[in-house]
Amino acid sequence: MSEASTKTAPPIRLYVSEAAKLFGVSDRTVRRAIARREIRYIVVRNRYQIHFDSMLNWSQKMPRLQKKRDHAGLGQWVEKWKISNPKFSPRPPQRVKEQ
């Protein structure tokens, strides 16, 4: 194995305001989750940096947060991001069954 293939990508970290915007919640909601230790974070220069994967897992735990994420956060663009051209899509084309 080469040295480049054994390295892992650094974690994606978000500031509180970025996390709130991406997940469709308020800054206060994110800060409450930090206080309850529901999400992982580090402190750099007196600012919270939240681990994206932790924020994503937290948002998937409660249906209320899922709805906010899907309507006001990242989820609102999922349909727009889907690749409609099967030539460039990573998913194989669906075949129609003949009757």
N, C-alpha and C positions, 0 to 999 in steps of 0.2 A: 504494500500500500504506500502511496505517496504521502508526503507530509500534508499536502493541501487537502486530501480527502479525509484525513483524520480530524481536522479542525471543525469545530461546530460554529455556527453563526452566532454572533452576540445576540442576547435577548433584545427584543424591541421594548423600549420604555417610553411611557407617556407622562406628561405633566398632568396634574389634576384637571385643568381646564380642557386639555386635549382629550383626555379620557371621557370627560363629561359630554363633550360635543359628539365624539364618535359613537357613544353608546346611548345618546338621547336622554341623559339624566342631568340633574343639576350638579354643580360643584359640591354643594353641601351633601348630596347623597354619596358622592365618591369619598368625601372626607369622613362621613359616618362609617363607611365600609372600612376605611383605613383605621379608624379608632377602634372598631370591633375586630380588627385583624382578619377580615374576611378576604382581603386581597393582599398580595405581596408587593412590596415596594422597597426602595432604598432612598436615602436622603443624600442629595448632592447640593452643596452650597445652600443649605437650609430650604431646599425645595424637594417635595416628594417626586420620585420617578417611579411610576407604577409599571409592573411587568404586564405587557399586553396579554399574554396567555392567561395570567391570573385574572385579569379584568374580564376576559372573554368567558372563562369558566364561571366566574361570579355572576355574570349577566345571564348565564344559561340556567342557573339554579332556581330562579323564581319566575313564574309566568308573567308577573307584572313587569319585571325588568326585560323579559324577552319581548313583550309587546312594545315597550318604549324603544328598545334597540331596533326592532324591525320597522317601526313607523317613523321614528324621529332620528335614528342613528344610522349605523352602517347598513342595516337591512333594507333601507328604502332604495338602495341602488343595486341590489343583487340581480333583479330581473334585467336591468340595463346592462350589467356586466356580462351576462351570458352570451356566449358566442353562438350566433345563429347560423353561420356558414359552416356546414358539416366538414368542408375541406380543411378548415383550420381548428375545428373543435377537438379537444382532447378526448371527448366521449365518442364512442362509435355510434354511427347513425342507427336509429331505431328502425327495425324492419316491420312492415305491416304484414300481418298474417292474412293469407288468402282464405276465403271461406268456401 
